[in-house]
Amino acid sequence: MTNRLAERPNPPRWGMVIDVNRCVGCQTCTVACKHWNDTQPGVQWRSVIDVETGRYPNVERFFLVVGCQHCAVPPCVPVCPTGATQQRDDGLVTMNYDTCIGCAACAVACPYDARTIAHEHQWYYGEETLQEESARHPEREGVAQKCTFCVDKVDEATASERDPAIDFDVMPACAASCISNAIYFGDFNNPASNVSTLVRDQPTMRLNEDLGTDPQIKYLYSTPTVPGRDADADDFDE
């Protein structure tokens, strides 16, 4: 483990590869994210979109895991009037809740609908419970919040010289919990890393990459062979 970390470029560029063909849409990543980050009802830093496309009989259904893309060129950073949204040297786009004023400029600038502002705390059972009160984050109320790639886990990995790409205890909750091994977390600056190898060997796509944001979540996708369907049909985008 230590040798692998010693060979890592400094700083790393953390990102994710998500295999769309492996995702089963179970929402385990969403639940794991909510559990680890204690998000309130209606706030989801990690979501799974059910997508249907094509024209009968050549139809297709797949699931797309979405959230903050931790863009290399994040449009949310320059529009923040207080500097509450920052990009770290390792690529993670983070929030300073203490300096955020809740103006929503970042939410408007984000082309991925990845940010939420909850002005009042909501309870899962309609009223306060001891468990929810102990997990409440009042610093997030009235300010922008989003996926952080579980920055607390990543920082713990760095401090303890562990690799968040392979150590489940310091891996982002969504990746560590995925039942179909569809979510990979790693260092794009390291050509030998798991994520670099995956995108080098297989075709990928990125969301809204034409906007120049250089999103750091990359999706593996290829049209699967399904009995009775023409995989070469040209009408999947209709």
C-alpha positions as CSV (number, residue, x, y, z in Angstrom):
1,M,0.0,0.0,0.0
2,T,2.7,2.5,1.0
3,N,4.7,1.8,-2.2
4,R,1.6,2.5,-4.4
5,L,1.0,5.8,-2.6
6,A,4.6,6.8,-2.9
7,E,4.3,6.5,-6.7
8,R,1.2,8.6,-6.9
9,P,1.7,12.0,-8.7
10,N,1.4,15.0,-6.4
11,P,-1.2,16.3,-6.3
12,P,-3.7,13.6,-7.4
13,R,-6.8,14.4,-9.5
14,W,-9.6,12.6,-7.9
15,G,-12.5,11.4,-10.0
16,M,-14.9,8.6,-10.7
17,V,-15.7,6.2,-13.5
18,I,-19.2,4.8,-13.5
19,D,-20.1,1.7,-15.6
20,V,-23.6,2.3,-16.9
21,N,-23.8,-1.3,-18.1
22,R,-23.3,-2.6,-14.6
23,C,-25.6,-0.2,-12.7
24,V,-28.9,-1.9,-11.8
25,G,-30.6,1.3,-10.5
26,C,-30.9,-0.1,-7.0
27,Q,-30.3,3.4,-5.4
28,T,-27.9,1.9,-2.8
29,C,-25.4,4.6,-3.6
30,T,-28.1,7.2,-2.9
31,V,-28.9,5.7,0.5
32,A,-25.3,5.2,1.4
33,C,-24.6,8.9,0.6
34,K,-27.5,10.1,2.7
35,H,-26.5,7.9,5.6
36,W,-22.8,8.9,5.6
37,N,-23.5,12.7,5.0
38,D,-26.6,13.0,7.1
39,T,-28.6,14.8,4.5
40,Q,-32.2,15.7,5.3
41,P,-35.4,14.7,3.5
42,G,-35.5,16.1,-0.1
43,V,-31.7,16.6,-0.2
44,Q,-29.8,14.1,-2.3
45,W,-26.1,14.6,-3.2
46,R,-26.1,11.4,-5.2
47,S,-29.1,10.4,-7.4
48,V,-29.9,7.7,-10.0
49,I,-31.8,8.7,-13.1
50,D,-33.9,6.1,-14.9
51,V,-33.4,6.7,-18.6
52,E,-35.5,5.2,-21.4
53,T,-34.6,5.8,-25.1
54,G,-35.2,4.4,-28.5
55,R,-38.3,3.4,-30.5
56,Y,-40.2,0.1,-30.2
57,P,-39.0,-2.6,-30.7
58,N,-35.5,-1.1,-30.5
59,V,-35.8,0.3,-27.0
60,E,-33.3,0.7,-24.2
61,R,-33.4,1.4,-20.5
62,F,-30.4,2.3,-18.4
63,F,-29.6,4.0,-15.1
64,L,-27.4,7.1,-14.8
65,V,-25.7,8.0,-11.5
66,V,-25.5,11.7,-11.2
67,G,-24.3,14.4,-8.8
68,C,-21.6,17.0,-8.6
69,Q,-19.1,16.3,-11.4
70,H,-16.1,18.0,-9.6
71,C,-15.3,19.7,-12.9
72,A,-11.7,20.5,-13.7
73,V,-13.1,23.9,-14.9
74,P,-16.0,24.3,-12.4
75,P,-18.4,27.1,-13.4
76,C,-19.7,27.4,-9.8
77,V,-16.4,28.6,-8.4
78,P,-15.9,32.0,-10.2
79,V,-19.5,33.1,-9.7
80,C,-19.4,32.7,-5.9
81,P,-19.3,36.3,-4.4
82,T,-17.8,35.2,-1.1
83,G,-15.4,32.5,-2.2
84,A,-17.4,29.8,-0.3
85,T,-17.0,27.5,-3.3
86,Q,-13.4,26.5,-3.8
87,Q,-11.5,24.0,-5.9
88,R,-8.7,22.1,-4.1
89,D,-5.4,21.1,-5.6
90,D,-6.6,17.5,-5.8
91,G,-9.6,18.6,-7.9
92,L,-12.3,18.3,-5.3
93,V,-14.8,21.2,-5.4
94,T,-15.7,22.0,-1.8
95,M,-18.1,24.2,0.2
96,N,-17.4,26.5,3.1
97,Y,-20.7,26.7,4.8
98,D,-19.6,29.5,7.1
99,T,-18.9,31.9,4.3
100,C,-21.8,30.9,2.0
101,I,-24.6,33.4,2.0
102,G,-27.1,31.2,0.1
103,C,-27.4,33.5,-2.9
104,A,-27.7,30.5,-5.2
105,A,-25.3,31.9,-7.9
106,C,-23.5,28.6,-7.9
107,A,-26.7,26.6,-8.3
108,V,-27.7,28.7,-11.3
109,A,-24.2,28.3,-12.9
110,C,-24.0,24.5,-12.4
111,P,-25.2,22.7,-15.5
112,Y,-25.6,19.5,-13.6
113,D,-28.3,20.6,-11.1
114,A,-26.0,19.3,-8.4
115,R,-26.6,21.9,-5.7
116,T,-29.4,22.2,-3.2
117,I,-30.3,25.0,-0.7
118,A,-32.5,23.8,2.1
119,H,-33.7,26.9,4.1
120,E,-35.5,24.9,6.8
121,H,-34.6,21.6,8.3
122,Q,-37.1,18.8,7.6
123,W,-37.6,15.6,9.7
124,Y,-38.1,12.2,8.2
125,Y,-40.9,11.4,10.6
126,G,-42.6,14.8,10.6
127,E,-41.1,15.8,13.9
128,E,-37.7,15.8,15.6
129,T,-36.3,12.5,16.9
130,L,-33.2,12.1,19.1
131,Q,-31.4,10.2,16.3
132,E,-32.0,12.9,13.7
133,E,-31.2,15.7,16.1
134,S,-27.8,14.1,16.8
135,A,-27.1,13.9,13.1
136,R,-28.3,17.4,12.2
137,H,-26.0,19.8,10.4
138,P,-27.3,23.3,11.1
139,E,-24.4,24.8,9.3
140,R,-25.9,23.6,6.0
141,E,-29.3,25.3,6.5
142,G,-29.9,28.2,4.1
143,V,-26.6,27.6,2.2
144,A,-25.6,25.6,-0.8
145,Q,-24.7,22.0,-0.4
146,K,-23.6,19.2,-2.7
147,C,-21.6,16.0,-3.1
148,T,-18.0,16.4,-1.9
149,F,-16.8,12.9,-3.0
150,C,-16.8,12.3,0.8
151,V,-14.0,14.7,1.3
152,D,-13.7,13.7,5.0
153,K,-12.9,10.1,3.9
154,V,-10.4,11.3,1.2
155,D,-8.6,13.5,3.7
156,E,-8.5,10.6,6.2
157,A,-6.9,8.4,3.5
158,T,-4.3,11.1,2.8
159,A,-3.5,11.6,6.5
160,S,-3.1,7.8,7.1
161,E,-1.4,7.0,3.8
162,R,-4.2,4.8,2.6
163,D,-5.6,4.5,-0.9
164,P,-9.3,5.6,-1.2
165,A,-9.4,3.8,-4.6
166,I,-9.1,0.3,-2.9
167,D,-9.7,0.8,0.8
168,F,-13.5,0.7,1.5
169,D,-13.2,2.5,4.8
170,V,-11.9,5.7,3.2
171,M,-13.6,5.3,-0.2
172,P,-16.5,7.6,-1.0
173,A,-19.7,6.0,0.4
174,C,-21.4,5.6,-3.0
175,A,-18.4,3.7,-4.5
176,A,-17.9,1.5,-1.4
177,S,-21.6,0.5,-1.2
178,C,-22.3,-0.2,-4.9
179,I,-23.6,-3.8,-5.1
180,S,-22.7,-4.2,-8.8
181,N,-19.3,-2.7,-8.6
182,A,-20.3,0.0,-11.1
183,I,-18.7,3.0,-9.3
184,Y,-14.9,3.4,-9.3
185,F,-13.0,6.2,-7.5
186,G,-9.4,7.0,-8.2
187,D,-6.7,9.3,-9.4
188,F,-6.8,10.4,-13.0
189,N,-3.3,11.9,-12.7
190,N,-1.9,8.5,-12.2
191,P,-1.8,6.6,-15.5
192,A,-1.6,3.3,-13.6
193,S,-4.7,3.9,-11.5
194,N,-7.9,2.0,-11.7
195,V,-9.9,4.9,-13.3
196,S,-7.2,5.8,-15.7
197,T,-7.0,2.2,-16.9
198,L,-10.7,1.9,-17.4
199,V,-11.1,5.1,-19.5
200,R,-8.0,4.2,-21.6
201,D,-9.3,0.7,-22.4
202,Q,-13.0,1.4,-23.0
203,P,-15.2,4.0,-24.6
204,T,-16.5,6.7,-22.3
205,M,-19.0,9.6,-22.3
206,R,-19.3,12.6,-20.0
207,L,-22.3,14.8,-19.2
208,N,-22.5,18.2,-21.0
209,E,-18.8,18.0,-21.9
210,D,-19.4,20.3,-24.8
211,L,-19.7,23.1,-22.2
212,G,-16.0,23.0,-21.5
213,T,-16.4,22.1,-17.8
214,D,-14.2,19.0,-18.1
215,P,-16.3,16.9,-15.7
216,Q,-14.3,14.3,-13.6
217,I,-17.0,11.7,-13.6
218,K,-16.7,9.6,-16.7
219,Y,-19.2,7.0,-17.8
220,L,-18.4,3.6,-19.4
221,Y,-21.1,2.7,-21.9
222,S,-21.6,0.4,-24.8
223,T,-24.9,-0.8,-26.3
224,P,-25.6,-4.3,-24.9
225,T,-26.7,-7.2,-27.0
226,V,-30.3,-8.0,-26.3
227,P,-32.2,-10.8,-28.0
228,G,-34.8,-9.5,-30.5
229,R,-33.2,-6.0,-30.7
230,D,-31.0,-4.7,-33.5
231,A,-27.9,-3.4,-31.7
232,D,-27.0,-1.5,-34.9
233,A,-30.3,0.4,-35.2
234,D,-29.8,4.1,-35.7
235,D,-32.9,5.3,-33.9
236,F,-31.8,5.1,-30.2
237,D,-31.6,8.8,-30.0
238,E,-35.2,9.5,-31.0
